Amino acid sequence: MASAYRLITIPPSHFCEKARWALEHAGIPYREEGHPPLLHRVATKLSGGGHSTPVLVAGDRVLPDSTEILQFIDVEHADGWRPYPTDSQLRVEAEELEEVFDTRLGPHTRRIAYYHLLQHDELFLASVLTGVGSFERALFRALVPLIKKLMRVGMRIDEEGAERSLGYVQNVFASVGEILADGRSYLVGKKFGAADLTFAALAAPVLLPRSYGSPLPSLDEVPAGLLAQIEEFRSSPAGEFALRIYRDHR
């Protein structure tokens, strides 16, 4: 039953935000179970998922990916909001954009954000420990030097990587701006859907929208280098679009 759904997350994760937002917009009850980075792997493996979040446990179904969760909503909860257009051609367009955002936007906005946050322990800890249990909070704090090292190595978080990621994000934002140049309200079709939600959620680390589903740092807290990039992205047509999507649909 929908009331038994369990969403395993790293609360500030933008891929988790994608799934969380879709479930809430579709009116599907769920219980969120938040864990810190790396420590989350115990819960995801025990649930039947893999190494990453989000994982949705829906009865005897285990969905270990945000896109799979949106597809599940579209099929199993078709009487409510459906993430994908019913027109076959529009659906292909939406799915292609979603794939671009999943692969060429999400990993890179994450790297940019972590590159800056990992240099500021208290800001980093405040971001990743919100919404997790007291035992994991204490354990994470005790292990934070090791965890930071593992994150930097595992996600290639360094100055060179952050610069490459900035280029990827700028390219995606420019492409979205070109799509929006004809004055359309949504990326695909005339209704809010998976492409809009995915872009807005995965762009969030470089936009810091107010209505994000987990607390994010405020603009006056973030490091100056990240703030300059956020201001650049917020002022772009794609950034303004994503912030409007958050205002109107989150």
MODELLER restraints for C-alpha pairs under 7 A, 6 or more apart:
rsr = mdl.restraints
at = mdl.atoms
rsr.add(forms.Gaussian(group=physical.xy_distance, feature=features.Distance(at['CA:1:A'], at['CA:59:A']), mean=6.37, stdev=0.5))
rsr.add(forms.Gaussian(group=physical.xy_distance, feature=features.Distance(at['CA:2:A'], at['CA:28:A']), mean=6.46, stdev=0.5))
rsr.add(forms.Gaussian(group=physical.xy_distance, feature=features.Distance(at['CA:2:A'], at['CA:29:A']), mean=5.93, stdev=0.5))
rsr.add(forms.Gaussian(group=physical.xy_distance, feature=features.Distance(at['CA:2:A'], at['CA:30:A']), mean=6.95, stdev=0.5))
rsr.add(forms.Gaussian(group=physical.xy_distance, feature=features.Distance(at['CA:2:A'], at['CA:58:A']), mean=6.92, stdev=0.5))
rsr.add(forms.Gaussian(group=physical.xy_distance, feature=features.Distance(at['CA:3:A'], at['CA:29:A']), mean=5.29, stdev=0.5))
rsr.add(forms.Gaussian(group=physical.xy_distance, feature=features.Distance(at['CA:3:A'], at['CA:30:A']), mean=6.04, stdev=0.5))
rsr.add(forms.Gaussian(group=physical.xy_distance, feature=features.Distance(at['CA:4:A'], at['CA:30:A']), mean=6.62, stdev=0.5))
rsr.add(forms.Gaussian(group=physical.xy_distance, feature=features.Distance(at['CA:4:A'], at['CA:58:A']), mean=6.74, stdev=0.5))
rsr.add(forms.Gaussian(group=physical.xy_distance, feature=features.Distance(at['CA:4:A'], at['CA:59:A']), mean=6.69, stdev=0.5))
rsr.add(forms.Gaussian(group=physical.xy_distance, feature=features.Distance(at['CA:5:A'], at['CA:29:A']), mean=6.94, stdev=0.5))
rsr.add(forms.Gaussian(group=physical.xy_distance, feature=features.Distance(at['CA:5:A'], at['CA:30:A']), mean=4.71, stdev=0.5))
rsr.add(forms.Gaussian(group=physical.xy_distance, feature=features.Distance(at['CA:5:A'], at['CA:31:A']), mean=6.34, stdev=0.5))
rsr.add(forms.Gaussian(group=physical.xy_distance, feature=features.Distance(at['CA:5:A'], at['CA:56:A']), mean=6.87, stdev=0.5))
rsr.add(forms.Gaussian(group=physical.xy_distance, feature=features.Distance(at['CA:5:A'], at['CA:57:A']), mean=5.61, stdev=0.5))
rsr.add(forms.Gaussian(group=physical.xy_distance, feature=features.Distance(at['CA:5:A'], at['CA:58:A']), mean=4.63, stdev=0.5))
rsr.add(forms.Gaussian(group=physical.xy_distance, feature=features.Distance(at['CA:5:A'], at['CA:59:A']), mean=6.71, stdev=0.5))
rsr.add(forms.Gaussian(group=physical.xy_distance, feature=features.Distance(at['CA:6:A'], at['CA:30:A']), mean=5.53, stdev=0.5))
rsr.add(forms.Gaussian(group=physical.xy_distance, feature=features.Distance(at['CA:6:A'], at['CA:31:A']), mean=4.88, stdev=0.5))
rsr.add(forms.Gaussian(group=physical.xy_distance, feature=features.Distance(at['CA:6:A'], at['CA:32:A']), mean=5.97, stdev=0.5))
rsr.add(forms.Gaussian(group=physical.xy_distance, feature=features.Distance(at['CA:6:A'], at['CA:56:A']), mean=5.71, stdev=0.5))
rsr.add(forms.Gaussian(group=physical.xy_distance, feature=features.Distance(at['CA:6:A'], at['CA:57:A']), mean=5.05, stdev=0.5))
rsr.add(forms.Gaussian(group=physical.xy_distance, feature=features.Distance(at['CA:6:A'], at['CA:58:A']), mean=6.65, stdev=0.5))
rsr.add(forms.Gaussian(group=physical.xy_distance, feature=features.Distance(at['CA:7:A'], at['CA:30:A']), mean=6.69, stdev=0.5))
rsr.add(forms.Gaussian(group=physical.xy_distance, feature=features.Distance(at['CA:7:A'], at['CA:31:A']), mean=6.02, stdev=0.5))
rsr.add(forms.Gaussian(group=physical.xy_distance, feature=features.Distance(at['CA:7:A'], at['CA:32:A']), mean=4.73, stdev=0.5))
rsr.add(forms.Gaussian(group=physical.xy_distance, feature=features.Distance(at['CA:7:A'], at['CA:33:A']), mean=5.97, stdev=0.5))
rsr.add(forms.Gaussian(group=physical.xy_distance, feature=features.Distance(at['CA:7:A'], at['CA:54:A']), mean=6.68, stdev=0.5))
rsr.add(forms.Gaussian(group=physical.xy_distance, feature=features.Distance(at['CA:7:A'], at['CA:55:A']), mean=5.73, stdev=0.5))
rsr.add(forms.Gaussian(group=physical.xy_distance, feature=features.Distance(at['CA:7:A'], at['CA:56:A']), mean=4.55, stdev=0.5))
rsr.add(forms.Gaussian(group=physical.xy_distance, feature=features.Distance(at['CA:7:A'], at['CA:57:A']), mean=6.38, stdev=0.5))
rsr.add(forms.Gaussian(group=physical.xy_distance, feature=features.Distance(at['CA:8:A'], at['CA:32:A']), mean=6.00, stdev=0.5))
rsr.add(forms.Gaussian(group=physical.xy_distance, feature=features.Distance(at['CA:8:A'], at['CA:33:A']), mean=4.78, stdev=0.5))
rsr.add(forms.Gaussian(group=physical.xy_distance, feature=features.Distance(at['CA:8:A'], at['CA:34:A']), mean=6.00, stdev=0.5))
rsr.add(forms.Gaussian(group=physical.xy_distance, feature=features.Distance(at['CA:8:A'], at['CA:44:A']), mean=6.94, stdev=0.5))
rsr.add(forms.Gaussian(group=physical.xy_distance, feature=features.Distance(at['CA:8:A'], at['CA:53:A']), mean=6.56, stdev=0.5))
rsr.add(forms.Gaussian(group=physical.xy_distance, feature=features.Distance(at['CA:8:A'], at['CA:54:A']), mean=5.56, stdev=0.5))
rsr.add(forms.Gaussian(group=physical.xy_distance, feature=features.Distance(at['CA:8:A'], at['CA:55:A']), mean=5.09, stdev=0.5))
rsr.add(forms.Gaussian(group=physical.xy_distance, feature=features.Distance(at['CA:8:A'], at['CA:56:A']), mean=6.39, stdev=0.5))
rsr.add(forms.Gaussian(group=physical.xy_distance, feature=features.Distance(at['CA:9:A'], at['CA:16:A']), mean=5.80, stdev=0.5))
rsr.add(forms.Gaussian(group=physical.xy_distance, feature=features.Distance(at['CA:9:A'], at['CA:32:A']), mean=6.95, stdev=0.5))
rsr.add(forms.Gaussian(group=physical.xy_distance, feature=features.Distance(at['CA:9:A'], at['CA:33:A']), mean=6.04, stdev=0.5))
rsr.add(forms.Gaussian(group=physical.xy_distance, feature=features.Distance(at['CA:9:A'], at['CA:34:A']), mean=4.80, stdev=0.5))
rsr.add(forms.Gaussian(group=physical.xy_distance, feature=features.Distance(at['CA:9:A'], at['CA:35:A']), mean=6.18, stdev=0.5))
rsr.add(forms.Gaussian(group=physical.xy_distance, feature=features.Distance(at['CA:9:A'], at['CA:53:A']), mean=5.36, stdev=0.5))
rsr.add(forms.Gaussian(group=physical.xy_distance, feature=features.Distance(at['CA:9:A'], at['CA:54:A']), mean=4.95, stdev=0.5))
rsr.add(forms.Gaussian(group=physical.xy_distance, feature=features.Distance(at['CA:9:A'], at['CA:55:A']), mean=6.93, stdev=0.5))
rsr.add(forms.Gaussian(group=physical.xy_distance, feature=features.Distance(at['CA:10:A'], at['CA:16:A']), mean=6.81, stdev=0.5))
rsr.add(forms.Gaussian(group=physical.xy_distance, feature=features.Distance(at['CA:10:A'], at['CA:34:A']), mean=5.33, stdev=0.5))
rsr.add(forms.Gaussian(group=physical.xy_distance, feature=features.Distance(at['CA:10:A'], at['CA:35:A']), mean=5.10, stdev=0.5))
rsr.add(forms.Gaussian(group=physical.xy_distance, feature=features.Distance(at['CA:10:A'], at['CA:36:A']), mean=5.62, stdev=0.5))
rsr.add(forms.Gaussian(group=physical.xy_distance, feature=features.Distance(at['CA:10:A'], at['CA:37:A']), mean=6.33, stdev=0.5))
rsr.add(forms.Gaussian(group=physical.xy_distance, feature=features.Distance(at['CA:10:A'], at['CA:40:A']), mean=6.98, stdev=0.5))
rsr.add(forms.Gaussian(group=physical.xy_distance, feature=features.Distance(at['CA:10:A'], at['CA:53:A']), mean=6.60, stdev=0.5))
rsr.add(forms.Gaussian(group=physical.xy_distance, feature=features.Distance(at['CA:11:A'], at['CA:34:A']), mean=5.50, stdev=0.5))
rsr.add(forms.Gaussian(group=physical.xy_distance, feature=features.Distance(at['CA:11:A'], at['CA:131:A']), mean=6.48, stdev=0.5))
rsr.add(forms.Gaussian(group=physical.xy_distance, feature=features.Distance(at['CA:11:A'], at['CA:214:A']), mean=5.95, stdev=0.5))
rsr.add(forms.Gaussian(group=physical.xy_distance, feature=features.Distance(at['CA:12:A'], at['CA:127:A']), mean=6.69, stdev=0.5))
rsr.add(forms.Gaussian(group=physical.xy_distance, feature=features.Distance(at['CA:12:A'], at['CA:128:A']), mean=6.29, stdev=0.5))
rsr.add(forms.Gaussian(group=physical.xy_distance, feature=features.Distance(at['CA:12:A'], at['CA:214:A']), mean=5.52, stdev=0.5))
rsr.add(forms.Gaussian(group=physical.xy_distance, feature=features.Distance(at['CA:14:A'], at['CA:201:A']), mean=5.67, stdev=0.5))
rsr.add(forms.Gaussian(group=physical.xy_distance, feature=features.Distance(at['CA:14:A'], at['CA:202:A']), mean=5.33, stdev=0.5))
rsr.add(forms.Gaussian(group=physical.xy_distance, feature=features.Distance(at['CA:14:A'], at['CA:204:A']), mean=6.84, stdev=0.5))
rsr.add(forms.Gaussian(group=physical.xy_distance, feature=features.Distance(at['CA:15:A'], at['CA:54:A']), mean=6.78, stdev=0.5))
rsr.add(forms.Gaussian(group=physical.xy_distance, feature=features.Distance(at['CA:15:A'], at['CA:66:A']), mean=6.19, stdev=0.5))
rsr.add(forms.Gaussian(group=physical.xy_distance, feature=features.Distance(at['CA:15:A'], at['CA:202:A']), mean=6.60, stdev=0.5))
rsr.add(forms.Gaussian(group=physical.xy_distance, feature=features.Distance(at['CA:16:A'], at['CA:53:A']), mean=6.48, stdev=0.5))
rsr.add(forms.Gaussian(group=physical.xy_distance, feature=features.Distance(at['CA:16:A'], at['CA:54:A']), mean=5.01, stdev=0.5))
rsr.add(forms.Gaussian(group=physical.xy_distance, feature=features.Distance(at['CA:16:A'], at['CA:66:A']), mean=6.89, stdev=0.5))
rsr.add(forms.Gaussian(group=physical.xy_distance, feature=features.Distance(at['CA:17:A'], at['CA:201:A']), mean=6.20, stdev=0.5))
rsr.add(forms.Gaussian(group=physical.xy_distance, feature=features.Distance(at['CA:17:A'], at['CA:213:A']), mean=6.25, stdev=0.5))
rsr.add(forms.Gaussian(group=physical.xy_distance, feature=features.Distance(at['CA:18:A'], at['CA:66:A']), mean=6.51, stdev=0.5))
rsr.add(forms.Gaussian(group=physical.xy_distance, feature=features.Distance(at['CA:18:A'], at['CA:197:A']), mean=6.80, stdev=0.5))
rsr.add(forms.Gaussian(group=physical.xy_distance, feature=features.Distance(at['CA:18:A'], at['CA:198:A']), mean=6.03, stdev=0.5))
rsr.add(forms.Gaussian(group=physical.xy_distance, feature=features.Distance(at['CA:18:A'], at['CA:201:A']), mean=5.48, stdev=0.5))
rsr.add(forms.Gaussian(group=physical.xy_distance, feature=features.Distance(at['CA:19:A'], at['CA:66:A']), mean=5.25, stdev=0.5))
rsr.add(forms.Gaussian(group=physical.xy_distance, feature=features.Distance(at['CA:19:A'], at['CA:69:A']), mean=6.40, stdev=0.5))
rsr.add(forms.Gaussian(group=physical.xy_distance, feature=features.Distance(at['CA:19:A'], at['CA:70:A']), mean=6.86, stdev=0.5))
rsr.add(forms.Gaussian(group=physical.xy_distance, feature=features.Distance(at['CA:22:A'], at['CA:70:A']), mean=6.67, stdev=0.5))
rsr.add(forms.Gaussian(group=physical.xy_distance, feature=features.Distance(at['CA:26:A'], at['CA:80:A']), mean=5.99, stdev=0.5))
rsr.add(forms.Gaussian(group=physical.xy_distance, feature=features.Distance(at['CA:26:A'], at['CA:81:A']), mean=5.00, stdev=0.5))
rsr.add(forms.Gaussian(group=physical.xy_distance, feature=features.Distance(at['CA:34:A'], at['CA:131:A']), mean=5.82, stdev=0.5))
rsr.add(forms.Gaussian(group=physical.xy_distance, feature=features.Distance(at['CA:34:A'], at['CA:132:A']), mean=5.01, stdev=0.5))
rsr.add(forms.Gaussian(group=physical.xy_distance, feature=features.Distance(at['CA:35:A'], at['CA:132:A']), mean=5.22, stdev=0.5))
rsr.add(forms.Gaussian(group=physical.xy_distance, feature=features.Distance(at['CA:36:A'], at['CA:128:A']), mean=5.86, stdev=0.5))
rsr.add(forms.Gaussian(group=physical.xy_distance, feature=features.Distance(at['CA:36:A'], at['CA:129:A']), mean=6.05, stdev=0.5))
rsr.add(forms.Gaussian(group=physical.xy_distance, feature=features.Distance(at['CA:36:A'], at['CA:132:A']), mean=6.77, stdev=0.5))
rsr.add(forms.Gaussian(group=physical.xy_distance, feature=features.Distance(at['CA:41:A'], at['CA:51:A']), mean=5.40, stdev=0.5))
rsr.add(forms.Gaussian(group=physical.xy_distance, feature=features.Distance(at['CA:41:A'], at['CA:52:A']), mean=7.00, stdev=0.5))
rsr.add(forms.Gaussian(group=physical.xy_distance, feature=features.Distance(at['CA:44:A'], at['CA:50:A']), mean=5.93, stdev=0.5))
rsr.add(forms.Gaussian(group=physical.xy_distance, feature=features.Distance(at['CA:44:A'], at['CA:51:A']), mean=6.37, stdev=0.5))
rsr.add(forms.Gaussian(group=physical.xy_distance, feature=features.Distance(at['CA:44:A'], at['CA:55:A']), mean=6.64, stdev=0.5))
rsr.add(forms.Gaussian(group=physical.xy_distance, feature=features.Distance(at['CA:45:A'], at['CA:51:A']), mean=6.74, stdev=0.5))
rsr.add(forms.Gaussian(group=physical.xy_distance, feature=features.Distance(at['CA:48:A'], at['CA:62:A']), mean=6.49, stdev=0.5))
rsr.add(forms.Gaussian(group=physical.xy_distance, feature=features.Distance(at['CA:49:A'], at['CA:55:A']), mean=6.32, stdev=0.5))
rsr.add(forms.Gaussian(group=physical.xy_distance, feature=features.Distance(at['CA:49:A'], at['CA:62:A']), mean=6.64, stdev=0.5))
rsr.add(forms.Gaussian(group=physical.xy_distance, feature=features.Distance(at['CA:49:A'], at['CA:64:A']), mean=5.17, stdev=0.5))
rsr.add(forms.Gaussian(group=physical.xy_distance, feature=features.Distance(at['CA:50:A'], at['CA:64:A']), mean=6.63, stdev=0.5))
rsr.add(forms.Gaussian(group=physical.xy_distance, feature=features.Distance(at['CA:53:A'], at['CA:64:A']), mean=6.80, stdev=0.5))
rsr.add(forms.Gaussian(group=physical.xy_distance, feature=features.Distance(at['CA:53:A'], at['CA:65:A']), mean=6.90, stdev=0.5))
rsr.add(forms.Gaussian(group=physical.xy_distance, feature=features.Distance(at['CA:54:A'], at['CA:64:A']), mean=6.16, stdev=0.5))
rsr.add(forms.Gaussian(group=physical.xy_distance, feature=features.Distance(at['CA:54:A'], at['CA:65:A']), mean=5.92, stdev=0.5))
rsr.add(forms.Gaussian(group=physical.xy_distance, feature=features.Distance(at['CA:54:A'], at['CA:66:A']), mean=6.15, stdev=0.5))
rsr.add(forms.Gaussian(group=physical.xy_distance, feature=features.Distance(at['CA:55:A'], at['CA:62:A']), mean=6.91, stdev=0.5))
rsr.add(forms.Gaussian(group=physical.xy_distance, feature=features.Distance(at['CA:55:A'], at['CA:63:A']), mean=5.54, stdev=0.5))
rsr.add(forms.Gaussian(group=physical.xy_distance, feature=features.Distance(at['CA:55:A'], at['CA:64:A']), mean=4.27, stdev=0.5))
rsr.add(forms.Gaussian(group=physical.xy_distance, feature=features.Distance(at['CA:55:A'], at['CA:65:A']), mean=6.21, stdev=0.5))
rsr.add(forms.Gaussian(group=physical.xy_distance, feature=features.Distance(at['CA:56:A'], at['CA:62:A']), mean=5.81, stdev=0.5))
rsr.add(forms.Gaussian(group=physical.xy_distance, feature=features.Distance(at['CA:56:A'], at['CA:63:A']), mean=5.03, stdev=0.5))
rsr.add(forms.Gaussian(group=physical.xy_distance, feature=features.Distance(at['CA:56:A'], at['CA:64:A']), mean=6.42, stdev=0.5))
rsr.add(forms.Gaussian(group=physical.xy_distance, feature=features.Distance(at['CA:56:A'], at['CA:69:A']), mean=6.94, stdev=0.5))
rsr.add(forms.Gaussian(group=physical.xy_distance, feature=features.Distance(at['CA:57:A'], at['CA:63:A']), mean=6.45, stdev=0.5))
rsr.add(forms.Gaussian(group=physical.xy_distance, feature=features.Distance(at['CA:63:A'], at['CA:69:A']), mean=6.06, stdev=0.5))
rsr.add(forms.Gaussian(group=physical.xy_distance, feature=features.Distance(at['CA:70:A'], at['CA:83:A']), mean=6.49, stdev=0.5))
rsr.add(forms.Gaussian(group=physical.xy_distance, feature=features.Distance(at['CA:73:A'], at['CA:82:A']), mean=6.94, stdev=0.5))
rsr.add(forms.Gaussian(group=physical.xy_distance, feature=features.Distance(at['CA:74:A'], at['CA:82:A']), mean=4.83, stdev=0.5))
rsr.add(forms.Gaussian(group=physical.xy_distance, feature=features.Distance(at['CA:74:A'], at['CA:83:A']), mean=5.84, stdev=0.5))
rsr.add(forms.Gaussian(group=physical.xy_distance, feature=features.Distance(at['CA:74:A'], at['CA:84:A']), mean=6.75, stdev=0.5))
rsr.add(forms.Gaussian(group=physical.xy_distance, feature=features.Distance(at['CA:83:A'], at['CA:193:A']), mean=4.66, stdev=0.5))
rsr.add(forms.Gaussian(group=physical.xy_distance, feature=features.Distance(at['CA:83:A'], at['CA:194:A']), mean=4.74, stdev=0.5))
rsr.add(forms.Gaussian(group=physical.xy_distance, feature=features.Distance(at['CA:84:A'], at['CA:91:A']), mean=5.82, stdev=0.5))
rsr.add(forms.Gaussian(group=physical.xy_distance, feature=features.Distance(at['CA:84:A'], at['CA:94:A']), mean=6.89, stdev=0.5))
rsr.add(forms.Gaussian(group=physical.xy_distance, feature=features.Distance(at['CA:84:A'], at['CA:193:A']), mean=5.91, stdev=0.5))
rsr.add(forms.Gaussian(group=physical.xy_distance, feature=features.Distance(at['CA:84:A'], at['CA:194:A']), mean=5.91, stdev=0.5))
rsr.add(forms.Gaussian(group=physical.xy_distance, feature=features.Distance(at['CA:85:A'], at['CA:91:A']), mean=5.07, stdev=0.5))
rsr.add(forms.Gaussian(group=physical.xy_distance, feature=features.Distance(at['CA:90:A'], at['CA:188:A']), mean=6.51, stdev=0.5))
rsr.add(forms.Gaussian(group=physical.xy_distance, feature=features.Distance(at['CA:90:A'], at['CA:189:A']), mean=6.76, stdev=0.5))
rsr.add(forms.Gaussian(group=physical.xy_distance, feature=features.Distance(at['CA:93:A'], at['CA:188:A']), mean=6.91, stdev=0.5))
rsr.add(forms.Gaussian(group=physical.xy_distance, feature=features.Distance(at['CA:94:A'], at['CA:188:A']), mean=6.08, stdev=0.5))
rsr.add(forms.Gaussian(group=physical.xy_distance, feature=features.Distance(at['CA:94:A'], at['CA:194:A']), mean=6.73, stdev=0.5))
rsr.add(forms.Gaussian(group=physical.xy_distance, feature=features.Distance(at['CA:94:A'], at['CA:195:A']), mean=5.33, stdev=0.5))
rsr.add(forms.Gaussian(group=physical.xy_distance, feature=features.Distance(at['CA:97:A'], at['CA:195:A']), mean=5.98, stdev=0.5))
rsr.add(forms.Gaussian(group=physical.xy_distance, feature=features.Distance(at['CA:98:A'], at['CA:194:A']), mean=6.93, stdev=0.5))
rsr.add(forms.Gaussian(group=physical.xy_distance, feature=features.Distance(at['CA:98:A'], at['CA:195:A']), mean=5.23, stdev=0.5))
rsr.add(forms.Gaussian(group=physical.xy_distance, feature=features.Distance(at['CA:98:A'], at['CA:198:A']), mean=6.25, stdev=0.5))
rsr.add(forms.Gaussian(group=physical.xy_distance, feature=features.Distance(at['CA:101:A'], at['CA:198:A']), mean=6.72, stdev=0.5))
rsr.add(forms.Gaussian(group=physical.xy_distance, feature=features.Distance(at['CA:101:A'], at['CA:199:A']), mean=6.00, stdev=0.5))
rsr.add(forms.Gaussian(group=physical.xy_distance, feature=features.Distance(at['CA:104:A'], at['CA:168:A']), mean=6.53, stdev=0.5))
rsr.add(forms.Gaussian(group=physical.xy_distance, feature=features.Distance(at['CA:105:A'], at['CA:168:A']), mean=6.91, stdev=0.5))
rsr.add(forms.Gaussian(group=physical.xy_distance, feature=features.Distance(at['CA:105:A'], at['CA:169:A']), mean=5.67, stdev=0.5))
rsr.add(forms.Gaussian(group=physical.xy_distance, feature=features.Distance(at['CA:105:A'], at['CA:172:A']), mean=6.69, stdev=0.5))
rsr.add(forms.Gaussian(group=physical.xy_distance, feature=features.Distance(at['CA:105:A'], at['CA:202:A']), mean=6.55, stdev=0.5))
rsr.add(forms.Gaussian(group=physical.xy_distance, feature=features.Distance(at['CA:106:A'], at['CA:202:A']), mean=4.87, stdev=0.5))
rsr.add(forms.Gaussian(group=physical.xy_distance, feature=features.Distance(at['CA:106:A'], at['CA:203:A']), mean=6.95, stdev=0.5))
rsr.add(forms.Gaussian(group=physical.xy_distance, feature=features.Distance(at['CA:108:A'], at['CA:165:A']), mean=4.69, stdev=0.5))
rsr.add(forms.Gaussian(group=physical.xy_distance, feature=features.Distance(at['CA:108:A'], at['CA:168:A']), mean=6.89, stdev=0.5))
rsr.add(forms.Gaussian(group=physical.xy_distance, feature=features.Distance(at['CA:108:A'], at['CA:169:A']), mean=6.52, stdev=0.5))
rsr.add(forms.Gaussian(group=physical.xy_distance, feature=features.Distance(at['CA:109:A'], at['CA:169:A']), mean=6.77, stdev=0.5))
rsr.add(forms.Gaussian(group=physical.xy_distance, feature=features.Distance(at['CA:109:A'], at['CA:203:A']), mean=6.47, stdev=0.5))
rsr.add(forms.Gaussian(group=physical.xy_distance, feature=features.Distance(at['CA:109:A'], at['CA:205:A']), mean=5.80, stdev=0.5))
rsr.add(forms.Gaussian(group=physical.xy_distance, feature=features.Distance(at['CA:109:A'], at['CA:206:A']), mean=6.31, stdev=0.5))
rsr.add(forms.Gaussian(group=physical.xy_distance, feature=features.Distance(at['CA:110:A'], at['CA:205:A']), mean=6.53, stdev=0.5))
rsr.add(forms.Gaussian(group=physical.xy_distance, feature=features.Distance(at['CA:111:A'], at['CA:157:A']), mean=6.03, stdev=0.5))
rsr.add(forms.Gaussian(group=physical.xy_distance, feature=features.Distance(at['CA:111:A'], at['CA:162:A']), mean=6.16, stdev=0.5))
rsr.add(forms.Gaussian(group=physical.xy_distance, feature=features.Distance(at['CA:111:A'], at['CA:165:A']), mean=6.93, stdev=0.5))
rsr.add(forms.Gaussian(group=physical.xy_distance, feature=features.Distance(at['CA:112:A'], at['CA:162:A']), mean=5.22, stdev=0.5))
rsr.add(forms.Gaussian(group=physical.xy_distance, feature=features.Distance(at['CA:112:A'], at['CA:165:A']), mean=6.65, stdev=0.5))
rsr.add(forms.Gaussian(group=physical.xy_distance, feature=features.Distance(at['CA:112:A'], at['CA:166:A']), mean=6.93, stdev=0.5))
rsr.add(forms.Gaussian(group=physical.xy_distance, feature=features.Distance(at['CA:113:A'], at['CA:205:A']), mean=6.04, stdev=0.5))
rsr.add(forms.Gaussian(group=physical.xy_distance, feature=features.Distance(at['CA:115:A'], at['CA:157:A']), mean=5.71, stdev=0.5))
rsr.add(forms.Gaussian(group=physical.xy_distance, feature=features.Distance(at['CA:115:A'], at['CA:158:A']), mean=6.38, stdev=0.5))
rsr.add(forms.Gaussian(group=physical.xy_distance, feature=features.Distance(at['CA:115:A'], at['CA:162:A']), mean=6.57, stdev=0.5))
rsr.add(forms.Gaussian(group=physical.xy_distance, feature=features.Distance(at['CA:116:A'], at['CA:223:A']), mean=6.80, stdev=0.5))
rsr.add(forms.Gaussian(group=physical.xy_distance, feature=features.Distance(at['CA:116:A'], at['CA:226:A']), mean=6.54, stdev=0.5))
rsr.add(forms.Gaussian(group=physical.xy_distance, feature=features.Distance(at['CA:117:A'], at['CA:123:A']), mean=6.41, stdev=0.5))
rsr.add(forms.Gaussian(group=physical.xy_distance, feature=features.Distance(at['CA:117:A'], at['CA:124:A']), mean=5.06, stdev=0.5))
rsr.add(forms.Gaussian(group=physical.xy_distance, feature=features.Distance(at['CA:118:A'], at['CA:124:A']), mean=5.91, stdev=0.5))
rsr.add(forms.Gaussian(group=physical.xy_distance, feature=features.Distance(at['CA:118:A'], at['CA:148:A']), mean=6.90, stdev=0.5))
rsr.add(forms.Gaussian(group=physical.xy_distance, feature=features.Distance(at['CA:127:A'], at['CA:216:A']), mean=6.27, stdev=0.5))
rsr.add(forms.Gaussian(group=physical.xy_distance, feature=features.Distance(at['CA:127:A'], at['CA:217:A']), mean=6.89, stdev=0.5))
rsr.add(forms.Gaussian(group=physical.xy_distance, feature=features.Distance(at['CA:129:A'], at['CA:137:A']), mean=6.12, stdev=0.5))
rsr.add(forms.Gaussian(group=physical.xy_distance, feature=features.Distance(at['CA:152:A'], at['CA:158:A']), mean=6.88, stdev=0.5))
rsr.add(forms.Gaussian(group=physical.xy_distance, feature=features.Distance(at['CA:173:A'], at['CA:238:A']), mean=5.47, stdev=0.5))
rsr.add(forms.Gaussian(group=physical.xy_distance, feature=features.Distance(at['CA:176:A'], at['CA:238:A']), mean=5.68, stdev=0.5))
rsr.add(forms.Gaussian(group=physical.xy_distance, feature=features.Distance(at['CA:177:A'], at['CA:237:A']), mean=5.38, stdev=0.5))
rsr.add(forms.Gaussian(group=physical.xy_distance, feature=features.Distance(at['CA:177:A'], at['CA:238:A']), mean=4.96, stdev=0.5))
rsr.add(forms.Gaussian(group=physical.xy_distance, feature=features.Distance(at['CA:179:A'], at['CA:187:A']), mean=6.91, stdev=0.5))
rsr.add(forms.Gaussian(group=physical.xy_distance, feature=features.Distance(at['CA:180:A'], at['CA:187:A']), mean=6.92, stdev=0.5))
rsr.add(forms.Gaussian(group=physical.xy_distance, feature=features.Distance(at['CA:186:A'], at['CA:192:A']), mean=6.25, stdev=0.5))
rsr.add(forms.Gaussian(group=physical.xy_distance, feature=features.Distance(at['CA:186:A'], at['CA:196:A']), mean=6.56, stdev=0.5))
rsr.add(forms.Gaussian(group=physical.xy_distance, feature=features.Distance(at['CA:187:A'], at['CA:195:A']), mean=6.51, stdev=0.5))
rsr.add(forms.Gaussian(group=physical.xy_distance, feature=features.Distance(at['CA:187:A'], at['CA:196:A']), mean=6.08, stdev=0.5))
rsr.add(forms.Gaussian(group=physical.xy_distance, feature=features.Distance(at['CA:200:A'], at['CA:242:A']), mean=4.57, stdev=0.5))
rsr.add(forms.Gaussian(group=physical.xy_distance, feature=features.Distance(at['CA:200:A'], at['CA:245:A']), mean=6.80, stdev=0.5))
rsr.add(forms.Gaussian(group=physical.xy_distance, feature=features.Distance(at['CA:206:A'], at['CA:229:A']), mean=6.97, stdev=0.5))
rsr.add(forms.Gaussian(group=physical.xy_distance, feature=features.Distance(at['CA:206:A'], at['CA:230:A']), mean=4.93, stdev=0.5))
rsr.add(forms.Gaussian(group=physical.xy_distance, feature=features.Distance(at['CA:206:A'], at['CA:233:A']), mean=6.79, stdev=0.5))
rsr.add(forms.Gaussian(group=physical.xy_distance, feature=features.Distance(at['CA:207:A'], at['CA:230:A']), mean=5.35, stdev=0.5))
rsr.add(forms.Gaussian(group=physical.xy_distance, feature=features.Distance(at['CA:207:A'], at['CA:233:A']), mean=6.63, stdev=0.5))
rsr.add(forms.Gaussian(group=physical.xy_distance, feature=features.Distance(at['CA:207:A'], at['CA:234:A']), mean=5.82, stdev=0.5))
rsr.add(forms.Gaussian(group=physical.xy_distance, feature=features.Distance(at['CA:208:A'], at['CA:216:A']), mean=6.68, stdev=0.5))
rsr.add(forms.Gaussian(group=physical.xy_distance, feature=features.Distance(at['CA:209:A'], at['CA:243:A']), mean=6.21, stdev=0.5))
rsr.add(forms.Gaussian(group=physical.xy_distance, feature=features.Distance(at['CA:209:A'], at['CA:246:A']), mean=6.93, stdev=0.5))
rsr.add(forms.Gaussian(group=physical.xy_distance, feature=features.Distance(at['CA:211:A'], at['CA:246:A']), mean=6.53, stdev=0.5))
rsr.add(forms.Gaussian(group=physical.xy_distance, feature=features.Distance(at['CA:211:A'], at['CA:250:A']), mean=6.47, stdev=0.5))
rsr.add(forms.Gaussian(group=physical.xy_distance, feature=features.Distance(at['CA:219:A'], at['CA:227:A']), mean=6.80, stdev=0.5))
rsr.add(forms.Gaussian(group=physical.xy_distance, feature=features.Distance(at['CA:233:A'], at['CA:239:A']), mean=5.35, stdev=0.5))
rsr.add(forms.Gaussian(group=physical.xy_distance, feature=features.Distance(at['CA:234:A'], at['CA:240:A']), mean=5.83, stdev=0.5))
